[in-house]
Amino acid sequence: MNSVLAVRVFAVILMVVVFGVAIHAPVTIYLSTHFPDWELVIKSWKELLLGLATVILLVEVARRQMFGQFLRDRIIQMLLAYAGLHFVLAALIPNSVSAIGAGLLIDLRYLLFFTLVYCGVRLVPNLRVTFLRVVMVGAGVILGFALLQMFVLPRDILANIGYGPDTIAPYLTVDDNEDYVRINSTLRGPNPLGAYAVIIFAIVVAAATKFGGRLRSDQHLVTGIAVAASCLMLIVSYSRSALLALLIATGAIVAHISGARISKKLVGMCAGILVAVSLLFITFAGNPVVSHIVWHDDPNGGGRVDSNQEHVNSLIDGTERMVSQPFGAGIGSTGSASLLSDKPIVIENQYLFTAHEVGWLGLGLFIWLFVTIMRQLWRARASALALGVFASGLGLAAIGILLPVWVDDTVSIVWWGLAALGVGGWEMGNRKGGKYARKN
C-alpha cells in the first residue's frame, strides 16, 4: 500500500469510528440479536478498526522516519507509560482472560483513539476540518433521535430492535415513576446522553462566542437549535451529574470571555448564586418536582432502590478498596469487565475505578495525563474548539466523581478525539509559527 492510499485509509477509519460510536448501541444490539454467533465481532467493530489504524500509523511513521519526533513528545510518553502499566499488571495480577481482555479494551480504547488522532493531525492534511464535520453529523443524529423520542416516538420504540433487560433498557424512569421518563437516544443510557450533551453544548457555545459576529443568519439558526436541543436532551436525561457539568462548562467559557483576570466581584456573585440555588433545592426538597428531578426521590414512596444511597455506598466501598490496595486489584476487576470474572464489582467513580484497576501509580499517571492535556487546551483557548473541549472536560471531570464517565465509549471517544484534535493542531501550529491559534 503506497503512502497516499495508506493515509486515506487511516483517515477514513478515524471518521468511521467517530461517527460509528454515535449509532453504536442500536446497531450492535440489532445485529447481535439477529446474528448471535457473530456477537463478539459485532460488538468489537471499533476496536478491530482501531487495531488496523494503529498498524497503518506505525508503518507510515516508520516510512517517514518520525518515531523519534513522536517518542520525544511528553503526552505520547505518558500514554505509553499508562498503557504499559496496564499490560504489566495484566501479567502480574491473575484474572480470567476474558475479564482482562475486556478491561484492557475499556481502559485503553479511547486513549488509543486519542493517540491516533493526535498523531494523525501531523500526517493527514485537512484532518481537523473533516473530523469536526463528522462529529457534528453524529451529533445531529443523536440530537435528532432524542427530539423524536421526546415528542413523537413511543417511549419503548427501541424495544423493537432488541433493547430489553438482557441488553439495554429502552428507557429508564426517575425513581420508578413513569411520569419522569429518562431517554437514551442512540447512547447506552441517560447519564451518557447527558454527558454527551455537555460536550456538544460547550463546543457550540464556544464557537458562537468566537465567531458570533461573523455568522450568517442561517448559521445563527443552526447554532441556536443545537444549543436548545443539547439543553433539552440534558433535561430529559434527568442526569444530575450532567447538569452540574453543564454549569461548570458554562462557567469556564464565561470566565474566558470575562478575561484572564477574574474579579472578586464575579467570584462573589457566582458563589452567591450557587448558595442561593442550593438553599432553594433544600427548602423545596419536599416538592414532588424537585424531589424527582434533583434528588431522584419520591416523597410518597417511589422506587425500590435509593440511588443516592447507592452512590454513597459505592464511594465508601471504592475508597476503602483504594486505600487497602495500593497496586489495585488488576485489569478487568471493575465494572462490566468484572462481570466476566467470579468477583463482579461496581464502582461509581471514575478515579476510584481507575485506582481499583491499576493502583495508585496508575491513578497518578492518568490524572497527570488528563491535567497535561487540559493545560494544553487552555493554552490553545484562542481556538473555539480548544475552548469548548476544555470547558466540557472540566464538566466531565466533575461527572467522574459520581460516575465512571470514560467507560462509555461514545462519550470517551468523542471527547478524547476532539481533545487530540485541539492539542495536536495547536502544537503543529506552534511549530509553524503560531498560526493555529490566530486562525481558529
C-alpha positions in Angstrom: 0.0 0.0 0.0 1.5 3.3 -1.1 1.8 6.2 1.3 -1.1 8.3 -0.1 -3.5 5.4 0.0 -2.4 4.4 3.5 -3.1 7.9 4.8 -6.5 8.0 3.2 -7.5 4.6 4.7 -6.2 5.7 8.1 -8.3 8.9 7.9 -11.4 7.0 6.8 -11.1 4.6 9.7 -10.9 7.5 12.2 -14.1 9.0 10.6 -15.9 5.7 10.7 -15.1 5.2 14.3 -16.0 8.7 15.5 -19.3 8.6 13.6 -20.0 5.0 14.4 -20.0 5.5 18.1 -22.9 7.8 17.6 -25.1 4.9 16.5 -23.1 2.1 18.0 -25.6 1.0 20.6 -28.8 0.4 18.5 -26.9 -1.0 15.5 -24.8 -3.5 17.6 -27.9 -4.6 19.6 -29.9 -5.1 16.4 -27.2 -7.1 14.6 -26.3 -9.1 17.7 -29.9 -10.1 18.1 -30.1 -11.3 14.5 -26.6 -12.8 14.3 -25.8 -14.1 17.8 -22.9 -16.2 16.5 -21.1 -13.0 15.5 -21.9 -11.1 18.6 -18.3 -10.7 19.8 -17.1 -9.4 16.4 -20.1 -7.1 16.1 -19.5 -5.5 19.5 -15.8 -5.2 18.9 -16.0 -3.5 15.5 -14.4 -0.2 16.6 -11.6 -2.0 18.5 -10.8 -4.0 15.3 -10.7 -0.8 13.2 -8.5 0.9 15.8 -6.1 -2.0 15.6 -5.9 -1.7 11.8 -5.4 2.1 12.1 -2.6 1.5 14.6 -0.8 -0.8 12.2 -1.2 1.7 9.3 0.1 4.6 11.6 3.1 2.6 12.7 4.1 1.8 9.1 3.6 5.3 8.0 5.5 6.8 10.9 8.4 4.4 10.1 8.2 5.3 6.4 8.5 9.0 7.3 11.2 8.4 10.0 9.1 10.2 12.6 9.4 7.8 15.5 12.0 10.0 17.3 9.7 13.0 17.0 6.7 11.3 18.5 8.7 9.5 21.2 10.1 12.8 22.5 6.5 14.1 22.9 5.6 14.3 26.6 2.0 13.3 26.0 3.0 10.3 24.0 5.4 9.3 26.7 2.7 9.4 29.4 0.3 7.4 27.2 2.9 4.7 26.7 3.6 4.6 30.4 0.0 4.3 31.3 -0.7 1.6 28.7 2.5 -0.2 29.7 1.4 -0.3 33.3 -1.8 -2.0 32.2 0.0 -4.8 30.4 2.4 -5.3 33.3 -0.4 -5.6 35.8 -2.4 -7.8 33.5 0.6 -10.2 33.5 1.2 -10.0 37.3 -2.3 -10.0 38.8 -4.3 -13.0 37.9 -7.8 -12.8 36.5 -9.9 -14.5 33.8 -8.6 -14.0 30.3 -11.9 -12.6 29.1 -12.1 -10.1 32.0 -8.5 -8.9 31.4 -9.2 -8.6 27.7 -12.4 -6.6 28.3 -10.7 -4.5 30.9 -7.8 -3.6 28.6 -10.3 -2.5 25.9 -12.4 -0.4 28.2 -9.5 1.3 29.9 -7.3 1.9 26.8 -9.5 2.2 23.7 -10.2 5.9 24.0 -6.6 6.6 24.8 -5.6 4.7 21.7 -8.1 6.8 19.7 -6.6 9.9 21.2 -3.1 8.8 20.1 -4.3 8.0 16.6 -5.9 11.4 16.1 -3.1 13.2 17.9 -0.5 11.7 15.5 -2.9 11.8 12.5 -3.1 15.6 12.7 0.5 15.7 11.7 0.2 13.1 8.9 -3.2 13.8 7.3 -3.9 17.1 5.5 -7.2 18.7 6.5 -8.0 16.0 9.1 -9.2 18.7 11.5 -11.9 20.0 9.3 -13.3 16.7 8.2 -13.1 15.2 11.7 -15.2 18.1 13.1 -17.8 17.8 10.3 -18.2 14.1 11.0 -18.5 14.7 14.8 -21.3 17.3 14.1 -23.1 14.9 11.8 -23.0 12.3 14.5 -24.3 14.9 17.0 -27.1 15.7 14.6 -28.2 12.0 14.6 -28.1 11.8 18.4 -29.8 15.1 19.0 -32.4 14.4 16.3 -33.4 11.0 17.6 -33.5 12.4 21.1 -36.0 15.0 20.0 -38.1 12.3 18.2 -38.1 10.3 21.5 -39.2 13.3 23.4 -42.1 14.5 21.2 -43.0 11.8 18.6 -42.0 8.2 19.2 -43.3 5.8 21.8 -41.1 5.6 24.8 -40.3 1.9 24.2 -39.6 2.2 20.5 -36.1 0.8 20.9 -37.6 -2.5 22.3 -38.5 -3.3 18.7 -34.8 -3.8 17.7 -33.6 -5.8 20.7 -33.5 -3.4 23.7 -34.6 -5.0 26.9 -33.5 -6.5 30.3 -30.7 -8.6 28.7 -29.2 -5.7 26.6 -30.0 -2.1 27.3 -33.3 -0.8 28.7 -35.2 1.1 26.0 -35.8 3.9 28.6 -35.5 4.5 32.3 -37.5 6.4 34.8 -36.8 8.6 37.8 -37.5 6.6 41.0 -39.8 4.2 39.1 -42.2 7.0 38.2 -43.5 6.7 34.6 -44.2 10.5 34.6 -40.4 11.1 34.6 -39.0 9.2 31.6 -35.3 9.2 31.0 -34.4 8.7 27.3 -31.3 7.2 25.8 -31.4 8.5 22.2 -28.8 6.3 20.5 -26.5 6.0 23.5 -26.3 3.4 26.2 -28.3 5.3 28.8 -29.5 8.6 30.1 -26.3 9.5 32.0 -24.0 9.1 28.9 -26.6 11.1 27.0 -26.4 13.9 29.5 -22.5 13.9 29.4 -22.5 13.9 25.6 -24.9 16.8 25.6 -22.4 18.8 27.7 -19.7 18.2 25.1 -21.8 19.4 22.2 -23.2 22.3 24.2 -19.8 23.6 25.2 -18.3 23.3 21.7 -21.2 25.1 20.1 -21.3 27.9 22.7 -17.6 28.3 22.5 -17.8 28.6 18.7 -20.7 31.1 19.0 -18.7 33.3 21.3 -15.7 33.2 18.9 -17.5 33.6 15.6 -20.9 35.1 16.6 -20.3 38.3 14.7 -19.3 36.6 11.5 -22.1 34.0 11.3 -24.8 34.2 8.7 -28.5 34.2 9.7 -28.9 30.5 8.8 -25.8 29.7 10.9 -27.2 31.6 13.8 -30.3 29.5 13.5 -28.4 26.2 13.4 -26.4 27.3 16.4 -29.5 28.2 18.4 -31.1 24.8 17.5 -28.0 22.9 18.6 -27.8 24.7 21.9 -31.5 24.3 22.6 -31.5 20.7 21.6 -28.5 20.0 23.8 -30.2 21.6 26.8 -33.5 19.7 26.1 -31.5 16.4 25.8 -29.8 17.1 29.1 -33.1 17.9 30.8 -34.9 14.7 29.7 -31.9 12.6 30.7 -32.5 13.8 34.3 -28.8 13.4 34.8 -27.8 15.5 37.8 -24.1 15.0 37.2 -24.5 16.2 33.7 -26.4 19.3 34.9 -23.5 20.1 37.2 -21.1 19.6 34.3 -23.1 22.0 32.2 -22.9 24.7 34.8 -19.1 24.1 35.2 -18.6 24.2 31.4 -20.6 27.4 31.1 -18.7 29.0 33.9 -15.4 28.2 32.2 -16.5 29.8 29.0 -17.9 32.9 30.8 -14.6 33.1 32.7 -12.7 33.1 29.5 -14.9 35.8 27.9 -14.5 37.9 31.1 -10.7 37.9 30.6 -7.8 36.1 32.2 -8.2 38.1 35.5 -11.5 37.2 37.2 -12.7 39.9 39.6 -13.6 39.2 43.2 -17.0 40.6 42.4 -17.6 38.0 39.8 -16.4 35.2 42.1 -18.7 36.5 44.8 -21.7 36.7 42.5 -21.2 33.1 41.3 -20.7 31.8 44.9 -23.9 33.7 46.0 -25.9 32.2 43.1 -24.6 28.7 44.0 -25.6 29.1 47.6 -29.0 30.6 46.7 -29.8 27.7 44.3 -28.6 25.1 46.9 -30.9 26.7 49.6 -33.8 26.7 47.2 -33.3 23.0 46.5 -33.1 22.2 50.2 -36.1 24.3 51.1 -38.3 22.8 48.4 -36.9 19.3 48.8 -40.5 18.0 49.6 -41.9 19.4 46.4 -42.6 16.5 44.0 -40.9 18.0 41.0 -37.8 19.0 43.0 -37.7 15.6 44.7 -37.8 13.7 41.4 -35.6 15.9 39.3 -32.9 16.9 41.8 -32.9 14.2 44.5 -34.3 11.3 42.4 -36.6 10.5 45.3 -40.3 10.1 45.5 -41.6 11.6 48.8 -44.7 9.4 48.5 -42.8 6.1 48.3 -41.2 5.6 44.9 -38.6 3.2 43.8 -37.3 0.2 45.5 -33.7 1.3 45.3 -32.4 4.6 46.6 -29.8 5.8 44.0 -28.4 8.4 46.3 -27.6 5.8 49.0 -26.1 3.6 46.3 -23.8 6.4 45.2 -22.7 6.9 48.8 -22.1 3.2 49.4 -20.1 2.9 46.2 -18.0 5.8 47.1 -17.2 4.4 50.6 -16.5 1.0 49.3 -14.3 2.2 46.4 -12.3 4.4 48.8 -11.8 1.6 51.2 -10.6 -0.7 48.4 -8.2 2.0 47.1 -6.6 2.6 50.5 -6.2 -1.2 51.1 -4.9 -2.0 47.5 -2.1 0.4 46.5 -1.3 -1.8 43.4 -5.0 -2.2 42.5 -7.0 -5.4 42.1 -5.9 -5.9 38.5 -7.2 -5.3 35.0 -10.8 -6.2 34.4 -11.6 -6.2 38.2 -14.2 -3.4 38.0 -17.3 -2.6 36.1 -18.7 -4.5 33.1 -15.4 -6.3 32.6 -15.6 -7.8 36.1 -18.9 -9.5 35.2 -16.8 -11.9 33.2 -14.9 -12.9 36.4 -16.1 -14.6 39.6 -16.0 -11.3 41.6 -18.1 -8.6 39.9 -17.6 -5.1 41.4 -19.3 -1.8 40.5 -17.6 1.4 41.5 -19.4 4.6 40.6 -16.5 7.0 40.5 -14.0 7.3 37.6 -11.0 7.9 39.8 -11.7 5.1 42.3 -12.5 2.9 39.2 -9.0 3.6 37.8 -7.3 3.1 41.1 -9.0 -0.3 41.5 -7.8 -1.4 38.1 -4.2 0.0 38.1 -3.5 1.2 41.7 -2.2 4.5 43.0 0.5 4.7 40.3 -2.0 4.2 37.5 -4.4 6.8 39.0 -1.5 9.3 39.3 -0.4 8.7 35.7 -4.0 9.1 34.4 -4.6 12.4 36.4 -1.2 13.7 35.2 -2.1 12.9 31.6 -5.5 14.5 31.8 -4.2 17.6 33.5 -1.4 18.0 30.9 -4.0 17.8 28.1 -6.3 20.2 29.8 -3.4 22.7 30.3 -2.5 22.4 26.6 -6.2 23.0 25.7 -6.3 26.1 27.9 -3.1 27.4 26.3 -4.8 27.0 22.9 -8.1 28.6 24.1 -7.9 31.2 21.3 -9.3 28.3 19.2 -13.0 27.8 19.7 -12.5 24.0 19.5 -9.9 24.0 22.3 -12.0 26.3 24.5 -15.1 24.1 24.1 -13.2 20.9 24.7 -11.5 22.4 27.7 -14.8 23.6 29.2 -16.6 20.3 28.6 -13.5 18.5 30.0 -13.9 20.3 33.3 -17.5 19.3 33.4 -16.8 15.6 32.6 -14.1 15.5 35.2 -16.8 16.5 37.7 -19.1 13.8 36.4 -16.3 11.4 37.1 -16.7 12.0 40.8 -20.2 10.4 40.6 -19.9 8.0 37.6 -17.1 6.3 35.6 -17.6 8.7 32.8 -14.9 7.4 30.5 -16.2 3.9 30.5 -18.9 4.9 28.0 -17.4 4.5 24.5 -19.3 7.3 22.8 -18.5 10.0 25.4 -14.9 8.9 25.8 -14.0 8.5 22.1 -15.7 11.7 21.1 -14.2 13.9 23.8 -10.7 12.4 23.7 -10.7 12.5 19.9 -11.7 16.2 20.0 -9.1 16.8 22.7 -6.4 15.2 20.4 -7.5 17.4 17.6 -7.3 20.6 19.7 -3.9 19.7 21.3 -2.3 18.2 18.2 -3.5 21.1 16.0 -2.2 23.7 18.5 1.2 22.0 18.8 1.5 21.7 15.0 0.6 25.4 14.7 3.3 26.3 17.2 5.9 24.6 15.1 4.7 26.6 12.1 5.0 29.9 13.9 1.8 30.0 16.0 -0.6 30.4 13.1 -3.0 27.8 14.5 -4.2 29.9 17.4 -4.7 33.0 15.3 -6.7 31.2 12.6 -9.1 29.4 14.9 
